[in-house]
């Protein structure tokens, strides 16, 4: 086959065949397809689209460009994927809760991307926690504990790794076809039987409007099901941070407070329950999503999820007594500053992207690939939409490495908040279900 002819077909609005897409994906992985050809392919897909059959073919082809895991376990293998947001630490709650409910969750996660936080960075705020497990250790841990949260290995969907890097520098990141294939090729290479998707919508998400979020959710669900994985999606609110903290160690604190019941974040718990209920039902471990949600809720309330979390932390190199002594085990920033509100009234809107970027500039994320992340910095005690405040009253706390960094973050957070005289409507946590 010839990469030029495949690109020309796409350019002219003719979807390539499944065999042509498979050949192209293998060429991405092997290097037979050049960077210029990969960029032209990505731009042609962005402009002309692949269609539903083409999305499925590209997802399967990128999945099959490397190792595809197969499991021999006594329970269904399931997972969750979020499209990214601010204060979104659901994975840290959901993985152990699913394990406590009898599911197997080999969660392959990522690092912070742009203004959004990354699950791996959050877990690495725990001293000693290792996200780079060998395949043998990964398999052993999932079989023994029921969950593991790890980084992707180099041989998992290598075509996606190559194409993602090309998209990043060619202005083609926004293609729904390419986003869909990128997300699902990695997830399906993990050998899943059921998948629930958390598609974020709002100021702190990549998809700002409900229409865009729904288009992505429908593409993801249809493609995953077309590739043979039982899948559903929830479109959820990201017009404000999910947790009241944004930053790696600070979000782990909120997770531990919710896991141990010392101070439960209701939104964080409710979304964990909703997503977990969906995937347990898809996997046949619950009669329906409501029954599955009840099982997740009981795992959280009983301490069973906290116990599994502690086992996971210890197995991946963290402190064996982390669940009992987490307040002593997490790093703290040397500078903590209040963020005073600039007006009297009620919080009407929060620019989540501005908050996320504030965390990145504090050192809690990466401005360039390879930047070292400071796990202790970030924001806490974030006021939510509908909260009453007054001029000079704190709407957040900044945790910083220096006074100068703290001052810059205070100004950024103040700019992210819109305060109005009247009580605004609060957005629903779950906006829509797609299945």
N, C-alpha and C positions, 0 to 999 in steps of 0.2 A: 504494500500500500504506500501511498504518498501523502505526507502531511500537507503539502500544498493543495492537493485536490480536495482534501477534507475541509481545509480552511475556506477554499473557494466555494464549496457547496454551502457552508454556513453563511458566508458573505452574501450569497445569492438567495438566502432564505430557505434552503433545502436541508432539512435535518439529516445528518449523517446516519448511517445504519449502526446497529448495535456493534457489529464487528469492527466497523471503522472507529467508533468511539473507544472500543476495547484496545484496538491497536494503538491509538493515540495515547491512551493512559499508560500503556506499557512503555511507550516511547518517552513519556515524561519521566517515568521511574528509571529507565535505563540510560537516559541522556541522548537517545536517538533523535528525539524532537529537540530542536534548538530553542534558546530563550526567545528569539524573535518569533518563531513559529508558535510557541506557547502563548506569547503576548497577543499575537494576531488571533489565535483561537479564542482567548478570553474576551477580547474586544468583540469578536463576531458573535459570541454567545450573549454578551451583554446587549448588543444592539438588535440581534435577530431572535434570540431565544432558542431553546432546544425542544420545547414541548414536553408533555408529561412522559412520553416513552423515552425521549432523549435524556431527561433528568434521571430516570431510573437506570438507563444504560450507563450513563456517566458515573452515577453513584456506585453501581456494581463494579464497573471497570476500575475505579480508583480504589474501592475496597479490595479487589482482587489483585491489585498491583504489588501487594506485599503479603505478609503473613495474615491469615484469617484464623482466629483462635476457635477451637472446638472444645467443648467442656463435657465431662462425664461426671455429673453431679446429681445428687438425689433431689434437687429442687430446681425450679425455674431460674434462669439467669436473666436478670433485669437491670435496667439503668434509667437514669434521668439526665437530661441535658437542658441547660439554661442558655438562652442567647445572650445573657450578660447584663448586669446592672450594678447599682450601687448598694452596698450593704446586703448583698445577696449571698448569704452563707448557708442556704438550705441544704446543700450537699453534705455538709458536716453533720447535720441532724438526720437527714434522710437515709444515708447509707447504713448507719448502725440500726436505725429503726426498721428498715427493710430486712436486715439480717435477723433482728429479733423476731420478725414476723414470719420467718422461714424461707425468705427469698435469698438468692445469691447475687451479690452486687459487686462485680468487678468494675469499679468506676475509673475510667481513664479520663483524666481532667487536664486542664490547661492553666497557664499563668495569666496574669493581667494583660488585657488587650485594650490599648487606647486608654479611655477614662474608666473602664470597668475593671473590677478586681478579679483575681484569679484564685481558684480553690487551692492550687498547689502552694501559692505564696502564703495563703492563710495558714495552712497546715505546717509549713516550714517555720512559722513563728513559734511553734512548739519545739523546745530544745531537743535536738537529736533526731527529729522526725525525718525519715527518708522517703522521698517520693520516687526514687529511681530503683525499683526492685528488679531483680532478675525474673525471667518468666517462671522459673521453677519456684522461687519464693512467692511470687504473685499467686500462682495456682495453689500452692500449699496454704497460704493465708486465707484465700477465698473459701477453700474447702473446710478449713478449721473454724474460722470466725464468721464467715458469711459475707464479709466485705473487705475491700481494700481500695484505697484511693491513690492512684499512681500517675506518673507521667507516661506519655506514649513512648514506646520504643521506636528506634529508627526504622525498623522493618514493618511498621504498621502504616498502611496507606501511603507509601512514599510518593506516589503520583500527586497526592493532595499537598504534601509538604512542598513539592517543587512548584506546583501551580499556585499555591497560596502566596509564595514569595514573589512570583511573577505578577500576580494580581495587585499586590501591595504597591508595586512601583509603576503600574500601567493604568491606574485609575479604573480598575474593573472589580473592585471589592464588592460593589453594591449589587451585582447581578444575583437575583434570587435563585436562578438555576445553579450558579457556582457556589453560592452560600449553602444551598441545600446539599449539593454533592459533597462539599467540604465537611460539613457537620456529620452527615450520615455515613460517609465512607469510613471515618475513624470509629464511630460508634458501632457500626455493623461489623467491622473487622474484629471487634471484641467478642463476637459470637453470641449476641443477645437474642433472647426469645421474646422479650417485651420491652418497650421503651416509652417513657412519658417525656414530653417536651414542654418546657416552660418558656413560652415566647413572650418576652418583655415588651411593654408598650409605654411610651411616655418620655419625659425629658431626660431621664437617666439611661435610656435604652438606645440601641442602634436604630430601632424602628420607632419613630416618634408618634405616628398616627395609628389608629385602630385599623384602618384599611390596609396600611402597609404590613402591620403585624399579622393580620388575618391572611393576607396573600402569602406571606412566608410560612405561616402555620399550615395552611392547606397544601402548599408545595412540599413541606417536610413530611406531613402525615401521609399524603398520597404516594410520595416516593418511597418512604420507609415500608409502607404496606406493599407497594409494588415490588420491593426487593425482598419481601418475605418476613418482615418483622411486625408483629402486632404493636400498633402505635396509636397514641392519642396526644393531643396538645391542649394546654390551657394557655390562653392569652391573659397575662397578669399585669397588674399596674406597676409601672416604674416612673410615675410622676413624682414620687418621693422615695427616699431610700427605704428598703424593706426592713432592715434593722435600724436601730437608733445610733449605730456606729458605722463608720467607713474607715477601713484600715485593718491590717492583717491581725495583729494581736488583739486589737479592740473588738474585732468581729468574733474572734475565738472566745473572748470573754462573754460576749452575748450568747453565743452558742452554749457555753458551759452553764450559764445562768438558766437557760431554758431547759437544757438536758437534765440538770440537777434540781430544777424547780425552785431555785432560790429567787429568781426574778424572771418570770416567763414573758417573753416578747410575743404578744398575741398574734400579730401579723405573721411573724416568722413561724410560729407553731402552726397556725391555720393553713399556711401555704404548704408546709411540709406534709400536713395531714391530707390536704387535697391532692397533691401530686402523688404521694404514696398510695392513697386509696385507688387512684386511677391505675397505677402500674400493677398493684396487687390483683385488681380485677382483670386486667389484661392477661396476666400470667395464670389465671385460674386459682389464685390463692385466696380470693374473696368472691362472694356472690355478686357484688357490684361495687361501684366506687364508694358508696356510702358505708358499706360493710368494711371495705378495705381501709377507709379513713378511720373508722372506729378502732381497727386493729393497730394502726399506726399511733393513734392517740393514746391507746392503752400502753403501748411500748414506751412512749415518752413519759407518761405519768408514773408508770410502775418502776422506772429506773432501769428497765431492761435495755433500752437504747443506750443509756449512759454506760452501762456495763460493757456493751459491745464496743462502744467508742473507746473506752479505756483499753480493751484488749487490742483494738486496732492500733492505737497509739504505741503501746508497748511492743507489738509485733513489728512495727515500722521504725523502731529505734528511739521512741520517745520515753519519757519517764513512766515507770511501771505504776506509780501512784498518782498519775496526772489527774484523774477524776476526783480524787480526794484532796489534792493539794494544788490545783490549777492556779489559784491566786498567787502562789509563791513561784510558779514555774514560768510565767510569761514575762517578757521584757516590758519595761515602762519607759516612756520618753522623759527626758530631763526637764522639759519646759511644757507647762500646761497653762493655757490661757482661756478665759471666757470670751465668747463672741456675743456682745450686746446687741439687741435688736435696735434698729434705727427709728422705729416708730411704734405708737400704740396701735393695737388692733389684733387681727387674726391672720395666721399664716394662710395665704391663699394659693401660693404656687412656690415651687422649689425647682431650680434648674439643676437637675441631677448631674448633668455633664460638667457643669462648673464645679460642683462638689467633688466629683471624681477627679477632675484635673487638679483641684487643690490638694487632694491626697497624693497624687503623683508628684506634684512639685514639692511636697513635704519630704519626699523620698520613699513614700509607700508604694510607688509603682516605677515604671521605667520610661524615661524620655528617649532612650536609645537602647537597642538590643545589647544585652550584656551588662546593663547597669545593675548595680547591687541594690537590693531592696532593703530598707530599714523597717523591720517588722513592728517596731514600737510606735511609729507615728501614725497620725490620722485624725479623725473627728469622732467625737462621742456626744451623747446626750442631745442628739439632733431633734429639734422640734418638728412635729409633723403638721401636715395640712389640717386646718381647723383648730389648731391650738391657739389659745389667747396669749398675748404677750404685751409687753410695754417697752417704751424706749428705755434702754439701759438694762433690760432684763435679759439674761443669757438665753440664746436660742441654740447654742452648741458650745462644745469645748474643743479647743485645738490642742493636739499633742504633737510637739515638735522637737527637733534636735537642737534648735537655736532660737534666740529671741527674734532674730530677723525673719527666719522662716515662719515663726508663729505669727508675727505681725502681718506678713503677706497673706497668710491663710485666713486670718480674721477678716481682712478686707474682702477676700474672695467669697467667703461664706456669707457675709453681709450682702454682697451683690447678688448671691444666688437666691435670696429670700425675697418674696413679695408679700407685703403686709397690707391688709385692707381693713376698713372700719367694720364691715359686716361679716357675719359668720358665713364662710363659703361651704359649698357642698363637698363632701369627702368622696373620693373616687372608690368604686368597688375594688376589692383585692383581686378577684377573678372576674375578668370581663367577658370571656367567652370560652366555650369548649369546642374543639374541633376533633372529629373522629371519623 
